[in-house]
Amino acid sequence: MRRIPWRRFRGYVCGGVAGSVACCLIGCGAPARYTRGRSLSDAPKRRVTVPRRWDYRKSYSIPGRRLSAAAGRYIGIPYRFGGMSRRGTDCSGLVCMIYQEVCRAKLPHSTRKQRALGRKVSLSKAKSGDLVFFRSGAFGRVNHVGVYLSGRKFIHASRKKGVIYSNLDGAYYKEHFVEARRIFR
């Protein structure tokens, strides 16, 4: 067995550590990968098809038609605390299912953790696919989330009515609105 000089060995170790750190940092990007000009069926599981000239750093928004179509399929599903299926879902579970279907991105099944994602945007600049958060309950905690569609409409899972469309101009939602967040920068 041939011995490796200490300096060369140390170089190998440092290079390996630096490479590992770089791989970890690269892996901490957006939860979805982007491809240009390929159909969604040809793409691997976590890829999103976008137009060729599209630059996600400047103007990302979830395709409105695809979002509206996906949201429409969930209307009428009953509310079930902790649920995330067509048999019953809660508000954060609905957001997870919509993002999984529309852009193949996995989000955490928790309103608190979803609120930590992305960046805050003003309601006047909200785009389809942004998350809208509401405060309610005895202690005024943020514990409700929905997906903004357009024209101040959003979809969410109501405890009494299940998955429904609502308007941000409604008295209850206007009073309890906290913020809108964009998941992808």
C-alpha positions as CSV (number, residue, x, y, z in Angstrom):
1,M,0.0,0.0,0.0
2,R,1.4,3.4,-1.0
3,R,1.4,6.2,1.5
4,I,0.1,9.6,0.6
5,P,2.1,12.6,1.8
6,W,0.4,14.6,4.6
7,R,0.1,17.8,2.5
8,R,-1.6,16.0,-0.4
9,F,-3.9,14.1,2.1
10,R,-4.8,17.4,3.8
11,G,-5.6,18.9,0.3
12,Y,-7.9,16.0,-0.5
13,V,-9.8,16.4,2.8
14,C,-10.1,20.2,2.5
15,G,-11.3,19.8,-1.1
16,G,-13.8,17.2,-0.1
17,V,-15.2,19.4,2.7
18,A,-15.4,22.4,0.5
19,G,-17.2,20.4,-2.2
20,S,-19.6,19.0,0.3
21,V,-20.4,22.5,1.7
22,A,-20.9,23.8,-1.9
23,C,-23.3,20.9,-2.7
24,C,-25.3,21.7,0.5
25,L,-25.5,25.4,-0.3
26,I,-26.6,24.7,-3.9
27,G,-29.3,22.3,-2.6
28,C,-30.8,25.1,-0.5
29,G,-32.4,26.8,-3.5
30,A,-36.1,27.0,-4.5
31,P,-38.0,23.7,-4.0
32,A,-38.7,23.4,-7.8
33,R,-36.3,23.2,-10.7
34,Y,-37.1,25.1,-13.9
35,T,-36.8,23.9,-17.4
36,R,-37.3,25.8,-20.6
37,G,-39.4,24.7,-23.6
38,R,-40.2,21.1,-22.6
39,S,-43.6,19.6,-21.9
40,L,-44.4,18.9,-18.3
41,S,-45.0,15.2,-19.0
42,D,-41.4,14.8,-20.3
43,A,-39.9,16.5,-17.3
44,P,-38.8,14.7,-14.1
45,K,-41.1,14.9,-11.0
46,R,-40.0,18.3,-9.6
47,R,-39.6,20.3,-12.7
48,V,-41.8,23.2,-13.9
49,T,-42.1,24.1,-17.6
50,V,-41.8,27.8,-18.3
51,P,-41.6,29.9,-21.5
52,R,-38.1,30.1,-23.1
53,R,-37.6,33.8,-22.4
54,W,-38.9,33.6,-18.8
55,D,-36.6,34.8,-16.0
56,Y,-37.8,33.6,-12.6
57,R,-35.6,36.1,-10.8
58,K,-37.6,39.0,-12.3
59,S,-41.2,38.0,-12.7
60,Y,-42.3,34.7,-11.3
61,S,-45.9,33.9,-11.0
62,I,-47.6,30.5,-11.0
63,P,-49.5,30.1,-14.4
64,G,-53.0,31.5,-13.7
65,R,-54.9,29.0,-15.9
66,R,-53.2,26.0,-14.3
67,L,-53.7,27.4,-10.8
68,S,-57.4,28.1,-11.5
69,A,-58.0,24.7,-12.9
70,A,-56.3,23.0,-10.0
71,A,-58.2,25.1,-7.4
72,G,-61.5,24.4,-9.1
73,R,-60.9,20.6,-8.6
74,Y,-60.7,21.1,-4.8
75,I,-63.9,23.2,-4.3
76,G,-66.3,21.4,-2.0
77,I,-63.8,19.1,-0.3
78,P,-64.9,19.0,3.4
79,Y,-62.7,20.5,6.2
80,R,-60.7,18.0,8.2
81,F,-58.1,19.2,10.8
82,G,-54.7,17.8,9.8
83,G,-56.1,16.4,6.6
84,M,-54.4,16.6,3.2
85,S,-56.5,14.5,0.8
86,R,-59.7,14.7,-1.3
87,R,-61.6,13.2,1.6
88,G,-60.8,16.1,3.8
89,T,-58.2,18.9,4.2
90,D,-57.3,21.8,6.4
91,C,-56.1,25.2,5.1
92,S,-52.3,24.4,5.1
93,G,-53.0,21.0,3.6
94,L,-54.9,22.6,0.7
95,V,-52.0,24.9,0.0
96,C,-49.6,21.9,0.0
97,M,-51.9,19.9,-2.4
98,I,-52.3,22.9,-4.8
99,Y,-48.5,23.6,-4.9
100,Q,-47.8,19.9,-5.4
101,E,-50.2,19.7,-8.3
102,V,-49.4,23.0,-10.0
103,C,-45.7,23.3,-9.7
104,R,-44.5,20.0,-8.1
105,A,-43.2,21.8,-5.0
106,K,-43.4,20.3,-1.6
107,L,-44.4,22.7,1.2
108,P,-44.6,22.0,4.9
109,H,-48.0,21.1,6.2
110,S,-48.1,23.9,8.8
111,T,-49.3,27.5,8.5
112,R,-46.5,28.7,10.8
113,K,-43.8,27.0,8.6
114,Q,-45.5,28.2,5.4
115,R,-45.4,31.7,6.7
116,A,-41.6,31.5,7.1
117,L,-41.1,30.7,3.4
118,G,-40.5,33.2,0.7
119,R,-40.8,37.0,1.1
120,K,-43.5,39.4,2.1
121,V,-45.3,41.3,-0.7
122,S,-47.9,44.0,-0.4
123,L,-51.5,43.0,-1.2
124,S,-51.6,45.5,-4.1
125,K,-48.7,43.6,-5.7
126,A,-49.9,40.1,-5.0
127,K,-49.9,37.7,-7.9
128,S,-51.7,34.4,-8.5
129,G,-50.1,31.7,-6.3
130,D,-49.1,34.0,-3.5
131,L,-50.1,32.8,0.0
132,V,-52.4,35.0,2.1
133,F,-52.4,34.7,5.9
134,F,-55.0,35.6,8.5
135,R,-55.1,36.0,12.2
136,S,-57.9,34.6,14.3
137,G,-58.7,32.8,17.5
138,A,-58.6,34.0,21.1
139,F,-54.9,34.8,21.1
140,G,-54.8,36.5,17.7
141,R,-52.2,34.1,16.2
142,V,-51.7,33.6,12.5
143,N,-53.4,30.3,12.0
144,H,-55.2,30.4,8.6
145,V,-53.7,30.5,5.0
146,G,-55.1,30.5,1.5
147,V,-53.8,30.8,-2.1
148,Y,-54.4,34.1,-3.8
149,L,-55.9,33.7,-7.3
150,S,-56.5,37.2,-8.8
151,G,-58.9,40.1,-8.4
152,R,-58.7,39.9,-4.6
153,K,-60.1,36.4,-4.7
154,F,-58.4,33.4,-2.9
155,I,-59.1,29.8,-2.2
156,H,-59.0,28.3,1.3
157,A,-60.4,25.6,3.5
158,S,-63.1,27.0,5.7
159,R,-64.0,25.0,8.9
160,K,-67.8,25.3,8.2
161,K,-68.0,25.1,4.4
162,G,-64.9,23.2,3.4
163,V,-62.8,24.4,0.4
164,I,-64.3,27.6,-1.0
165,Y,-63.4,30.8,-2.9
166,S,-63.6,34.0,-0.9
167,N,-63.0,37.7,-1.4
168,L,-60.4,39.7,0.5
169,D,-62.8,42.6,0.5
170,G,-65.2,40.7,2.8
171,A,-65.6,42.2,6.2
172,Y,-64.1,39.2,8.1
173,Y,-61.1,38.7,5.8
174,K,-60.4,42.4,5.6
175,E,-60.3,42.7,9.4
176,H,-58.2,39.5,10.0
177,F,-55.7,39.8,7.0
178,V,-52.1,39.8,8.1
179,E,-49.9,39.5,5.0
180,A,-49.3,38.0,1.6
181,R,-46.1,36.0,0.9
182,R,-44.5,35.0,-2.4
183,I,-42.9,31.6,-2.2
184,F,-40.6,31.9,-5.2
185,R,-38.5,35.0,-5.5
